[in-house]
Amino acid sequence: MSFTPGASVQEPGSPQEPPTHRRQIPSDILCDRASFQTKGRHISAPFDLRHDFDSLSMEPANLAFFEETFPKNKGYTHDSLFLYIHLSKPPQPIPKSFAGVPVLFAPTVDGPIPFAPSLVIPRGHWVPGRQGQIATHLNYRDKKDSAWEPLFEEIRAHFQSLAIPITEVIYFGYFVYIVLADQGTDMTKLPCRAAEITCMYMFEHEMQRPTPLHVRPGTEDAGHDAAVDDSNYKTLQPGVKVCSDFVLDSQASLSTTLGARVCDQDGNHYITISADGFFDRIGAEVFHPSREHGRLVGHMTKRIGNTGVGLLSLCRGESYVNESFASTDSNAPSHVTGLRSAKQFDVVAMDSPYTGYFEGHVMATSRRRNRDDDGADKQQWAEADWIFKSPGSSEQLPDGVCGSIAYDISDYKVLSFFQCEIKEGPWKGWCVGTSATELLKRGYT
């Protein structure tokens, strides 16, 4: 396929410009206890549980603040990542976080509140302590460091020396998940700890990752489903619908979501898209909102390795604003301000033509093996973010969300590029995206 960069945009008809930022989203802002009931769903506090969960029970003033905020609570438990509050009926609107950590509500119980294992993180497979540990010269027990590359390299090298293939290493701060490729792995060879933190294991088939990812057959949008924002926007922006050309000679196409504008080291501008939604094909045509009812807006001219992120070069005459859709409170969009690496507990927002606005917390980062092994050991791994959807979000994200950006609600930096939500199995409800770090280390901003 060939095309001329900068060629005039090809339009089947003049698009009708819908009202600017017409998609309405809830405004969820950080707030104190007094404003919680009317304005916010992220409750700030004079203490920060992200660094020390014990500060809630050890400091009387902190516990008093908690009791005043949730006066009818019957107690709480935590797993060092999530705060579980026991209430017969959660307050409305349901809070998304308290003192910096995600909050979930559990049913009330009679008698003392027992310490319970995590309700949302699978236990995985444990190995006996007598099997020893690796990377004893490192200590990540109290570190919770987002820069955990040394730990990953120790784990990768150790399993390579054992000739045991792994597909992903997921770092939660005080423990690490190691995903084993082969169900027949000899578990007696596996370490119980690495760098002073617990290792838990899961087999790749137990992850139940969706295949293919969250791309949507374009034929499913026929008839203009009212739940789908398939407006033909004259000015493009993050969260609008884009579609591939027909697959070979069929009448099938794939629908995904437009991402953010990025800039390379030479000053060239691109828009991020889902490479999976365009068959990983350099030169693929990109239509908005669809092949049948829209216009050609550009071509996928680059891929970011095998990460699933592609780069769109716009046709001449196309315009783009790096702004989210407006909130109902401020009636003003938020300007997406660039890229950065995610940190644990970052609150991110996403927007797609199939869901509208929703939020989540970055709870872990990972190194996952690329789908295509090019034989270069250092290039086989890509960075990813694991995001837990906030209470009140869609029960299950529909196909078509792939390509959406996850941006921090405080500094509006893009942290991740959505790839999939796991719909079944022990990780059900968790979302995974390619980390913006993959673009940053290649010189994009």
N, C-alpha and C positions, 0 to 999 in steps of 0.2 A: 504494500500500500504506500502511495506517495501523496504528499500534500505540500502546499506552499505556505510556510509560516507567514502569518500576518495577512493571509488572504481575507477577502471580504466575508463577513458572516453570511451563511446561507440560511434563509428563513422561509418556511412554507407560507408564512403570513405574518403580518405585523402583530407582535404580542401585545396583549392588553395589560397594561401595568396595574397590578392589584394595589390596594391601599398599602402604603409603606409599612413594612414590618407588621403585617396584619395578623400573623400568628400570635395569639395571646398566651402568655405563660405566667405562672404564679411568681410573685416576688418573694424570695426567701432570703432574708438578710440576717446577719449576726445581730443579736439583740440581747438586752439584759432581761432579768426575770419580769420586771414591771411591764415591759412591752411585749412579752411573749404571747399573751393571749390574743392580741390584736394584730401583730405585725410579723413575727418571725417564727421559724421552726428550728433555728440553730441557737441554742441557749448558751450565752457566754456566762462565765463565772469568775470569781476572783482567784481561782486556782485552775490548774491545767492537768487533767487526767492523762493526757498523752504521755507525760513524762513519769507519772507516779500515781498508779491507781490507789495505792494505800493512803494517799493524802486525804481521800474522802472519809475514811474511817478513823484515821489517826488524829485529825485536826477537828476539834469540836465546832469551830466556826464554819468549817467546810460542810460538815454533816448537817448543821443547822440550816445552811443555805439550801442544801439538797431537800431537807424536810419541808422547808417553806415553799420550794418550787413544786414539789410533788407531795402535797399534804396528806393524801390518802394512800400513800404507798405502804406496802406490807414488808418491805425490805428490798434488798438488791443483791445481785451476784455479778461477777465479771470474770472474763477469761483473759484479762490483760489486753484485749483488743476491743471488745464490745461491753457496754454496760447494760445489764438486764434488770429492769425495774419491775417489781411485782405489783401490779395494780389490777383491780377487777375491771376497770374501764379506763383506758388511756385518755388523757386530755385531748381536746380538739382545738386546733388542728394537731395531728400527731407530731411531736418533736422529732427532728432528724438527728440531732446531736445535743450533747450536754457536756460542757467544760472541755470541748475539743474532741470528744470521742463519739462514735455512733451509738445511739441508744435504741434498744428494743424492749418491748413490753411483754412480760410473761404472766401467765395466770397466777392469781394468789394461791397460796398454799397454807395449810394449817400447821402450826408449830414453827420451829426455827427454819430459816431459809438454808437449805443445804448448799454446799459448793457444788455447782453443776458443771460438767464439761461444756464446751462451746456448743451453742445451738445451731451455728451456721458454718463452722469449720469442721470438716470431716476429721475423725481421729486417725484414719490411715492405718498402716501396719507399723508396729513397733518391733524393735529387736532388743534382745537382752543386753543389760549393761555390761555383762562380761565380754561382749564382743569389742569393747574398747572404743577409742575415739581417734580422730585424725585432726590435723592442723592444731596441735596442742600449743604451738607458739603464738597462736592468735586467740583473742578473747572477745567474742561478740555477745557474751551473756547479758551485759548491761549497756551495750553500745547502741543497738537499734539504729545502725548507721545506714543511710541510703547508699553510701559508697561502699558496697560490699563485694566489689570485684575480687579482692584478694581471697575472700572466703570461697567464692564461686570457682576460682582457678584451682584452689586446693581440692575441692570436691570433684571438679572435672578431671583433673590429673589423676586423682586416686582411682576413680572408676575406670578411667582409660587404662591404668596399669593393671586393673583386675579383669580387663576385657569384658566388663559389664556395661552394655549400652544404656544410656539414660536419655530422656527426651526433654526434661525440663527440671530446673531447680528454682523453687519458689521460696523467697525469703520473707518471713513474717516478723522479723525482729528478734523474738526470743525462741524461735524454732525455725527449722527449714524443712520444706517438703522436697523430696527427691523422687521424680517420676521414672519408673523403670520401664524399659521398652519391652522386655521379655517376661511373660508370666512364669516361665520356668526358672527364673533367677534363683540361685542358691542364696537364701536369706542369711545363712550362717556366715557369709563372707562380708556382710554389710556392717559398717560402723554404726554405733548407737548415738554418737555425738560428733560434732565437728566444731572446732573453735569454741568449745564450752557450751554450745547450744544443742538442743535435742534434734535428732534427725527422725523424720517420719517418712514413710514410703507409701507409694501408690503405684499400681501398674497402669500403663498407658490406656489399656482398654477400659479401666475403671473411671477414667476422667470423663468419658462420654462427650468429647468435644463434637460440636456439630460439623457435619460435612455435607455439602459445602458450607462456607461461612454465611453470614447474614446478608446474602444478596437475594434479590427478589425477582422472579420471572416477570418481565414487563407485561406479559399477557394477563397477569392477575390484577393489573390496574385498569383493565378495560372497563368502560362504563363509568369511569371517574368516581370511584368510591368516595363518599362524602368524608370518610375518616382519613383520607389521604390528602395532603396538601400538594396537589399537582398543578398549582397555579403557574402560569407562564410569566416569570419575573423578568422584567427588562434589565434590571440590575441584579447581578448574581451576588450571593452571600452565603456564609456557612449555614448548612441545614436545609438547602433547597434540593429538590429531587433531580438526579441525573440518570441517564439511561444509556446503555450500549447500543450499538448497531445490531441488526439481526444476526443470529448465530448461523453462520454458513448460509445455506439456502432456505432455512426455515423461517417462520414468522415469530420466532422466540427471541427475546432480548432480556437483559438483566438490568435491574433498577437498584440504585444505591443512593448515597447521600454525599453532597459536596462538602469538602473540608475547608481548610484555612489557606490564606495566601502566605507563601514563604519565599525567601530570597536566597540565591546561592552566592558564592564568594565573588562572582563576576558581576553581581548586580542584576541578574536575570530573575524575573518573578514567575512563580508557578502557583497553581492551586492544587492542594492535595486531594486525591481521590482514592477509592479502593481499587487496587490493581486487579483484585479478584473479580470485581464487577465488570472488567473489560478484558478478561481472559488473559491477563498478564501480557498483553500484546502491545508492543511499542508501535505507535501510529494509530491506535484504535480511536475511532470517532466517538465523541462524547456529545450527547444530546440533552437538552433541557426543555420541558420536563420529561419528554419521551420522544422516541423516534417518529411516532405517528402524529403526535399532536404538538410538537414543539419545533425546535431549531437546533442546528449544529452550533455548539459553542466553543469547540476546540478539539484537541487531540491529546492522547496520553503520550508524551514524548520521552518520559524517563520512568524508571522504577528505582526504588530505594532498596537495592539488593533483593533479597527474597523475603522481605518483611511484610509484604502485602500492601505497601503504600506505593501509589503511583503519583506522578506529577502531570498536571494538565497545563498545556499551553493554550491560552485563549485565542480565538479568532480575532482578527482586527475588527474593531467596532464593538466588541463586547466589553462591558464594564463590571467591576467587582468591588464590593466594600467588605472589609474584614470586620463585620459587626454581627453580633447576635441579634435575634429578634427581640422586640421591645417587651418589657414586663408590663403587667397590668397596673402596677403602682406608679412607676416612674414615667411610663409611656415613652421611654427613651431606650435605644439599644445600647449594648455594652461593646466597646471596641476591643477586639482581640489583639493583644499587644505583643505577640511573639511566642517563642518556645522556651520551655525549661523542663528539667527532669522532675519527676514526681517525688514527693515525700510521703511517708506513711501518714495517714489521717487527712491528707489534702481533700477538700471538698470540691468536687468537680460537677459541672453541668454539661449536659448533652442536649442536642436538639436534632430531630429528624423529621422528614415529612410524614412519617408514619406514627410517631409518638408525641410530637411536640416536645416541650421542655421537660426534662427530669434530671434528678441529681443522684450522686453517689459518693462514696468515700474510697479513696485509694488505700487499700489495706495491705498490699504486698507488691513487690516487684519481682520479676523473674528473669532468668535466662533460658530461652527455649531453643530447641534445635530447629533450624530452618527446614522447610519442607523439601527444598532441593539442596542436596549435598554436592557442592562443587569441588570437594576434595581438599580445600584449604581449611585447615583445622580452625584457625582463628575466625573464619567467616561462617562457620556452621551455626553460630549462636546469635540470637537477636534478643534485645531487651523488650520486656512486656510489662504491663501494669495490670494488676488484678483489682477490680472495682466492685464494691458491694453496693447495690442499689438502695437508696434511702426508702424508709417506709412511705407508702402512698404512691410509689412509682408503679408503672405498668406491671401487672403480674408476670407477663412474659413479653419480651420485645419481639415484634414481628420482623420478618425478613425485610431487607431494604435499609436497615440502620447502618450497615457496614459503610465505613468511610466517615461517619460522624466524628467530630472532634470532641474531646473531653477537655474543658478548660476550667482553670481554677476560678471560683466565684469571687475571690478577693483581688487577685492581681490580673485576672483575665489572660494569663499565659496558657497556651495549649500544652497539655501534659501528655496526651495520648490520642491515638487514632483507633477508634472502635473497630473491632473485628467480629466478636461474637459474644453471645450470652449462652452459657451452658444450660440447656433446657431440661436435662434429666440427670439422675444419678446424685452422688454425694455433693457435687459442686453446683447443684441446681440453683439458678438465680444469680450466680456470679458472672461478671462481664470481664472480658479480656481485650486489651488493646495494645497495639504496637507503641512503645514508648517514644516520645518526642526526642529522647536521647539519640535514637538512631539517625535522626536528621541533623541534630546538633553536632555529632561527631564527624559528620560529613561536610560540615561547614555551612549548613543552612541556618537561617535566622528567621 
